[in-house]
Amino acid sequence: MRTKLAAAVALSLLTIGNIPFFATQARAERAAREPRGTITLFSAGITAGSGPEDIVTGPDGNLWFTQQETDEIGRINPRTGAITEYLVPTANAGPFGITVGPDGHLWFTELAANRIGRINPWTGTIAEFYVGISPGGKCQPSISTGAGPFGITAGPDGNLWFTEFCGDRIGRINPRTGTITEFSAGLSPGVSCRPGIAPGTFPSWITAGPDRNLWFTEFCENKIGRINPRTGIITEFSTGLSADSGPDGITTGPDGNIWFAQEIGNEIGRINPWTGTITEFSTGISPSAGPIKITSRPDGNLWFTEDSGPGLAQVNPRTGTITELPALASGTFPVGITAGPDGNIWFTEYYGNVIGRLTPTEGGYRESRPPWTSR
C-alpha cells in the first residue's frame, strides 16, 4: 500500500509525541554540532512486508507501531528487542497513525477501513469505531474509499483527535463512549495536487500544542491548521511557508513552538503557536531528502526522518542547526519516529521492514544488528 499511498502522502499525491524539557544548553549545542550514535535494527518477529509506519511509546514501557500492509499492530520491548504482533479485526484496514490515549490504551487510525482502533496494551484486545465518520472520496480507491483517518493524538480535553486525509475534516473521538464528532468549518476548499485528484486540503498529522489547541498539517493545501478543542473553530496559517512544501509530520518542540516536516519543500518548519509566525530551515538537509516525521528528545533537540535522504537528522530548536546522520541503507524508507522510554530514538523503516533504535553517543557512530536480526 505504501507504493500506492506514497509514504506520508507525498508520492501518492504528487505522482499522483513529546517530551518538553531541556538538557543543558552546552550539551544540546554540542549534540547539535555532532550528533552520533549506534543504530540497531530489529526485524525478528515482524511479518514480511508489513510496512511499519508510525511508532509511539506506550504506557506499559514498550514501543507500539502500526503495520500498514499486513493490518497489524506491533509491540517491541525496548530492553530485549522482542516483537509481538496483534492482528486488526478488519481486513485491509491499513493501520496508520498511533498514539496513547488518556485512558491508558493505544489508539490508531485505519486509513483504508475508515475506522479508529483501540488496543489494550496489557491484553492486546482490539476494538474498532466507525459510527460518525463520514464518507470521504477525495483519494484514489487504492488508498481509501472513505474519509481516510490518518494522524491521531490525545487532546487537552481528554479526547482523541484525528485527521481525515481523504475527507478534509478533523475528527474527535471520546475514549469513554466511542462517540465521534467531525469538524470542517474554517478549512479551505483545497486545491488539486494533480489532474484527476479532487481538490482538497488533505489534513495529515496532528499534535497537541502548548496553547491547549490541536495543530495539524495540510499536505495539499500547504498550510498549518489549528483547531480549538472547545469550540471546534479551525484557523489556518500559510504566511512564511514555501510554495508546495508538503507539510507532513508535526510535533510540539521543547522550546514551546510547533515544529513540522516539509516533505516536498525539503525543509523543517517552525510555527509560534501564540503569533502564528512561521520560520523555515533547510541548511544541512540533503537535496530531495524528504523530511517526513519529527519528534522531540529529552536532550532538548528534535529528530526527524527522511524518506529519501540519509534517513535520520537532528535540529537544534534554539539555533535551527540541522545535522544529518549518515545512517541508514538506501531505499529503506524511514517514516515514524519517537523518543523511547529508554532515552533513545526509535523509528520505523517501511520498506526495510524493521524497527530501528538510535542510541546517541558522543564517541562515534556505528550500525549494529543483534545476532537474531536480519532484513
Beta strands, then each sheet from edge to edge (+ up, - down):
strand 1: 36-42
strand 2: 52-57
strand 3: 63-67
strand 4: 72-76
strand 5: 83-87
strand 6: 95-100
strand 7: 106-110
strand 8: 115-119
strand 9: 126-129
strand 10: 149-154
strand 11: 160-164
strand 12: 169-173
strand 13: 180-183
strand 14: 203-208
strand 15: 214-218
strand 16: 223-227
strand 17: 234-237
strand 18: 247-252
strand 19: 258-262
strand 20: 267-271
strand 21: 278-281
strand 22: 291-296
strand 23: 302-306
strand 24: 312-315
strand 25: 322-325
strand 26: 334-339
strand 27: 345-349
strand 28: 354-361
strand 29: 366-368
sheet 1: 26+ 27- 28+ 1- 29-
sheet 2: 2+ 3- 4+ 5-
sheet 3: 6+ 7- 8+ 9-
sheet 4: 10+ 11- 12+ 13-
sheet 5: 14+ 15- 16+ 17-
sheet 6: 18+ 19- 20+ 21-
sheet 7: 22+ 23- 24+ 25-
end
